Amino acid sequence: MNTNRYQRQTILKDFGPEAQQKLKGASILVVGAGGLGIPVLQYLNAMGVGTIGVVEQDVIEITNLQRQVLYTEKDLGRSKIEVVLERLSSQNSDTQIRTFDTFLTRHNALEIISQFDVIVDGSDNFPTRYLINDACVILKKPFVSGAIQGFEGQLSVFNYQGGPTYRCLFPKMPTQEEIPNCNENGVLGVIPGIIGNLQALEAVKIVTGIGEAINGKLLLFNGLNQSYQTITFSLQPENLLLKKLQKSYGAEPCEATIGIRVEEIEEKLNAGIALQIIDVRTVVEFENFSLPQVKAVNIPLDELKGRTKELDFQRPIYLLCQSGKRSEMAVRILEELNSKIELYNIIGGVDKFLSLHK
């Protein structure tokens, strides 16, 4: 270990060489290399964590750059996991970076999570959060949770030293209709950086034993007035009785709908094939910007169930939104109404179209 490299933290009275050695011997898994995951990865790597795992299967889009500061314009279209490995390796060659080019699913969660000491959740969806929680309860692994929306963020540590689990705070997964959507509600670029750095700090505290981890407490951050509020909550013992994962976690990636790449859509359109494309963004989004070459029909997601008569169920239906997340939800809504419909989610949505023609 290069002692000079970490001198600024090893000279700290309450940290020292002993804590640095614990970091070197630790293995931490970061699920997601997005707005939250990027600052976690960069700081854990810089501070000398011995082994860092990264779970990610997304590609870099133009809308990522506003908050995912590891990526540049030259990286557009590249695999996030490829760029993360490249940048982290150049930042600290002593760290072992283990990449998992996949989304976390109920089929691989136990196998991947079992290989690490601490799990940091940098995902942006509830199914993955509940999946991580359940896997960590079964495997008795602590995990650091962060969430962001708009100008606000949340932080907590779960399943640590006999403390409560994620389900003790949020017993049931919200329905698709109850889940806030970042494409409609947005997030200020700096907020993920703040919460992600706090997640990295909690991971370091867990590994080294310094300070007091925020287990049993939920930290609420409001960026507009720089306020922090802490809510305490208790362990519900029945949540520790989990022995196996659920059969389904809703719209988790392993349950992913059939996707189609934007390039394939353009090939069909250029060949003169008439496609039934439904744009499920809001009316305001659609009117502000639509893709003339696509000739989509706008049916907002929250109106979809009531406007199915406008769809031709005898033809394939291609669902479009800004980034591909709402369109995936739309596919699931239509699947529930009629399992025999041929449905496709346009991967990357409008953002992907734009990145191809920038």
C-alpha positions in Angstrom: 0.0 0.0 0.0 1.3 3.4 -0.9 1.3 5.2 2.5 2.1 8.6 1.0 -1.0 8.5 -1.2 -3.4 8.2 1.7 -1.4 10.4 4.2 -4.1 13.1 4.4 -6.5 10.6 6.0 -4.1 8.3 7.8 -2.8 11.3 9.8 -6.3 11.8 11.2 -6.3 10.8 14.8 -9.6 8.9 14.6 -8.7 7.2 11.3 -5.1 6.3 11.1 -3.2 3.5 9.3 -5.5 0.9 10.9 -8.6 2.2 9.2 -6.7 2.6 5.9 -5.8 -1.1 6.1 -9.4 -2.0 6.7 -10.3 -0.1 3.5 -7.7 -1.9 1.6 -9.1 -5.3 2.7 -12.7 -4.4 2.1 -14.9 -5.2 -0.9 -17.8 -2.9 -1.7 -20.4 -3.4 -4.4 -22.0 -0.4 -6.0 -25.3 -1.1 -7.9 -25.7 1.4 -10.7 -23.2 3.8 -12.2 -25.5 6.8 -12.6 -26.0 10.0 -10.6 -25.6 8.4 -7.2 -23.2 5.6 -8.1 -20.6 7.8 -9.9 -19.6 9.9 -6.8 -19.7 6.7 -4.6 -17.3 5.0 -7.0 -14.9 7.9 -7.5 -14.5 8.6 -3.8 -14.3 4.9 -2.6 -11.7 4.3 -5.4 -9.7 7.4 -4.5 -9.7 6.6 -0.8 -8.2 3.2 -1.3 -10.9 0.6 -1.0 -9.3 -2.7 -2.1 -12.1 -4.2 -4.2 -14.9 -2.3 -5.8 -17.7 -4.1 -7.7 -19.9 -2.3 -10.2 -23.3 -3.6 -11.6 -24.5 -1.7 -14.6 -25.7 -2.5 -18.2 -26.8 0.9 -19.4 -25.2 3.1 -22.1 -24.3 6.8 -21.8 -27.0 9.2 -23.1 -26.9 13.0 -23.5 -29.3 13.5 -20.6 -26.9 11.7 -18.2 -24.2 14.3 -18.5 -26.0 16.9 -16.4 -25.4 14.9 -13.2 -23.2 11.8 -14.1 -20.0 13.7 -14.1 -17.6 10.9 -14.8 -18.8 10.8 -18.4 -18.1 13.2 -21.2 -19.6 14.1 -24.6 -17.1 11.8 -26.3 -18.6 8.8 -24.3 -22.1 9.1 -25.7 -23.3 5.7 -26.8 -20.6 3.8 -25.0 -21.3 1.3 -22.3 -21.2 2.8 -18.8 -19.4 -0.2 -17.4 -16.6 0.1 -20.0 -16.1 3.8 -19.2 -16.2 3.3 -15.4 -13.6 0.6 -15.6 -11.4 2.8 -17.8 -11.7 5.9 -15.6 -11.4 4.2 -12.2 -8.4 2.2 -13.3 -6.6 5.4 -14.3 -7.6 7.1 -11.1 -6.2 4.4 -8.8 -4.4 1.4 -10.3 -4.2 -0.3 -6.9 -7.9 -0.9 -6.7 -9.3 -4.2 -8.0 -12.4 -3.2 -10.1 -14.9 -6.0 -10.7 -17.5 -5.2 -13.3 -20.8 -7.0 -13.8 -22.2 -6.0 -17.2 -25.8 -6.8 -16.3 -28.7 -5.4 -14.4 -29.3 -6.8 -10.9 -32.1 -9.3 -11.1 -33.6 -11.9 -8.8 -31.7 -14.5 -10.9 -28.2 -13.0 -10.1 -28.6 -10.9 -7.0 -27.7 -13.5 -4.4 -24.7 -14.7 -6.4 -23.3 -11.2 -6.9 -24.0 -9.6 -3.5 -22.6 -12.6 -1.6 -19.1 -11.7 -2.9 -18.9 -8.3 -1.2 -18.8 -6.9 2.4 -21.0 -3.8 1.9 -23.6 -3.0 -0.7 -24.3 0.6 -1.9 -27.5 1.1 -3.7 -27.2 3.6 -6.6 -30.2 2.4 -8.5 -33.0 4.6 -9.6 -36.0 2.3 -9.2 -38.0 0.7 -6.4 -37.9 -2.9 -7.7 -34.1 -2.9 -7.5 -34.2 -1.3 -4.0 -36.5 -4.0 -2.7 -34.5 -6.7 -4.4 -31.2 -5.4 -2.8 -32.9 -5.3 0.6 -34.2 -8.8 0.4 -30.9 -10.2 -0.8 -29.0 -8.4 1.9 -31.3 -9.7 4.6 -30.9 -13.2 3.4 -27.1 -12.9 3.1 -26.8 -10.7 6.2 -25.1 -7.8 4.4 -25.4 -4.1 5.3 -26.4 -1.8 2.5 -26.3 2.0 2.1 -29.3 3.5 0.4 -29.7 6.8 -1.4 -32.5 8.3 -3.3 -33.0 11.7 -5.1 -35.9 13.6 -6.6 -36.1 17.2 -7.7 -34.1 19.3 -5.2 -34.2 16.7 -2.4 -32.4 13.5 -1.4 -32.6 10.7 1.2 -30.0 8.6 2.9 -30.0 5.6 5.3 -28.1 2.5 6.2 -30.1 -0.8 6.4 -29.5 -4.2 7.8 -26.5 -3.2 9.9 -25.7 -4.3 13.4 -29.1 -5.6 14.1 -30.8 -2.4 12.8 -33.9 -2.1 10.6 -34.2 -3.1 7.0 -35.6 -1.2 4.1 -38.9 -2.9 4.5 -39.1 -1.6 8.1 -39.3 1.9 6.7 -41.1 1.2 3.4 -43.1 -2.1 3.9 -44.7 -2.3 0.5 -43.4 -1.4 -2.9 -45.4 1.5 -4.5 -47.5 0.9 -7.6 -46.3 2.2 -10.9 -48.8 5.0 -10.7 -47.4 6.2 -7.4 -43.7 6.2 -8.5 -42.4 9.7 -9.3 -40.9 10.0 -12.7 -37.6 11.9 -13.2 -38.4 12.6 -16.9 -41.5 14.6 -15.7 -40.3 15.9 -12.3 -36.5 16.2 -13.0 -33.6 16.4 -10.6 -31.1 19.2 -10.1 -27.7 18.0 -11.3 -25.8 18.6 -8.0 -28.2 16.7 -5.7 -27.1 13.2 -6.7 -23.5 14.3 -6.0 -24.4 15.4 -2.5 -26.3 12.2 -1.6 -23.8 10.0 -3.4 -20.9 11.4 -1.4 -22.8 10.9 1.8 -23.4 7.3 0.7 -19.6 6.9 0.2 -19.0 8.3 3.7 -21.4 5.8 5.3 -19.8 2.9 3.4 -16.4 4.0 4.8 -17.8 4.3 8.3 -19.2 0.8 8.1 -15.9 -0.7 6.8 -13.6 1.1 9.2 -15.8 1.4 12.3 -15.2 5.1 12.7 -18.1 7.4 13.7 -21.7 6.3 13.9 -23.5 4.9 10.9 -26.9 6.3 10.1 -28.8 3.0 10.6 -32.2 3.3 12.1 -32.4 6.9 10.8 -33.5 8.4 7.5 -31.7 11.6 6.5 -33.8 14.0 4.4 -31.9 16.7 2.5 -33.5 19.8 0.9 -31.1 21.5 -1.4 -33.2 24.7 -1.8 -32.7 25.7 1.9 -29.7 23.5 2.7 -31.7 21.8 5.5 -31.2 18.3 7.0 -33.9 16.5 8.8 -33.5 13.1 10.5 -36.4 10.6 11.1 -35.9 7.6 13.3 -37.5 4.2 12.7 -37.3 0.8 14.4 -36.7 -2.8 13.4 -39.7 -4.9 12.6 -38.4 -8.3 13.5 -40.6 -10.1 11.0 -38.7 -8.5 8.2 -35.6 -10.5 9.2 -37.3 -13.8 8.5 -36.8 -13.7 4.8 -35.3 -17.0 3.5 -35.7 -16.6 -0.2 -36.3 -13.9 -2.8 -39.8 -13.1 -4.1 -40.8 -14.7 -7.4 -41.2 -11.2 -8.9 -40.1 -7.7 -8.1 -42.4 -5.9 -10.5 -40.7 -4.1 -13.4 -37.2 -5.1 -12.4 -34.8 -5.5 -15.3 -35.0 -9.3 -15.3 -38.6 -9.0 -16.1 -37.8 -6.6 -18.9 -40.2 -6.2 -21.8 -39.1 -6.9 -25.3 -37.0 -4.0 -26.4 -36.2 -2.7 -29.8 -33.2 -0.5 -30.6 -33.8 3.0 -32.1 -31.5 1.9 -35.0 -33.9 -0.9 -35.9 -36.9 1.5 -35.7 -35.2 3.8 -38.2 -34.3 1.0 -40.5 -38.0 0.0 -40.7 -39.1 3.6 -41.2 -36.5 4.2 -43.9 -37.8 1.0 -45.6 -41.2 2.6 -45.8 -42.8 0.3 -43.2 -45.7 1.9 -41.4 -45.3 1.5 -37.6 -47.8 2.0 -34.9 -45.7 4.1 -32.5 -47.3 5.4 -29.3 -45.6 8.3 -27.5 -46.5 8.1 -23.8 -44.9 11.3 -22.7 -47.1 14.2 -21.4 -48.9 16.4 -23.9 -46.6 19.3 -23.0 -43.5 17.2 -23.6 -44.9 16.0 -26.9 -45.9 19.5 -28.1 -42.6 21.0 -27.1 -40.6 18.4 -29.0 -41.6 15.4 -31.1 -39.8 13.5 -33.8 -41.4 14.2 -37.2 -39.8 11.1 -38.8 -41.4 8.8 -36.2 -45.0 10.0 -36.8 -46.0 8.8 -33.3 -49.4 9.2 -31.7 -49.4 10.9 -28.3 -51.3 9.0 -25.6 -49.8 10.1 -22.2 -49.1 7.2 -19.8 -51.7 8.2 -17.3 -54.4 8.1 -20.0 -53.3 4.9 -21.7 -55.8 2.6 -19.9 -58.7 4.8 -20.9 -57.7 5.2 -24.5 -57.0 1.7 -25.7 -59.8 2.0 -28.3 -57.3 4.2 -30.3 -54.9 1.3 -30.6 -54.9 -1.4 -33.2 -54.2 -4.6 -31.3 -53.9 -6.6 -34.5 -50.6 -4.8 -35.3 -47.4 -4.5 -33.3 -47.3 -1.6 -31.0 -44.1 0.3 -30.3 -44.0 2.4 -27.1 -41.9 5.5 -26.9 -41.0 8.0 -24.2 -38.1 10.3 -23.3 -35.7 7.6 -22.0 -37.4 4.3 -22.3 -38.7 3.9 -18.7 -42.2 5.2 -19.0 -42.6 3.3 -22.3 -41.6 0.1 -20.4 -44.3 0.8 -17.9 -46.8 1.3 -20.8 -45.9 -2.1 -22.2 -46.7 -3.6 -18.8 -50.0 -1.8 -18.6 -51.0 -3.1 -22.0 -49.8 -6.6 -21.3 -52.1 -6.7 -18.3 -55.1 -5.8 -20.5 -54.2 -8.3 -23.3 -51.3 -10.7 -23.0 -51.5 -11.6 -26.7 -50.6 -8.1 -28.0 -47.2 -7.8 -29.8 -45.5 -5.0 -27.8 -42.1 -3.4 -28.1 -40.3 -0.9 -25.8 -38.2 1.5 -27.8 -34.9 1.4 -25.9 -33.5 4.8 -25.0 -36.5 6.7 -26.3 -36.4 10.2 -27.7 -33.0 10.7 -26.0 -31.5 7.9 -28.1 -32.9 9.3 -31.3 -31.4 12.7 -30.5 -28.0 11.2 -29.6 -27.9 9.4 -33.0 -28.6 12.7 -34.9 -26.8 15.3 -32.8 
